[in-house]
């Protein structure tokens, strides 16, 4: 989902021909990682425990 949003921002930059979306992409990626992904992963670990840890070890974060 997050990778899709980054790709939308990239496409918006290409489509509009402006530079701003390209500036926003790294900021967006860092904010998503810190504010949402880390929190979601912590909640998943609390809820699913070892099963989540096994899954996380096999699947990359930004698929």
Secondary structure, 3 states (H helix, E strand, C coil): CHHHHHHHHHHHHHHHCCCHHHHHHHHHHHHHHHHHHHHHHHHHHHHHCHHHHHHHHHCCCCC
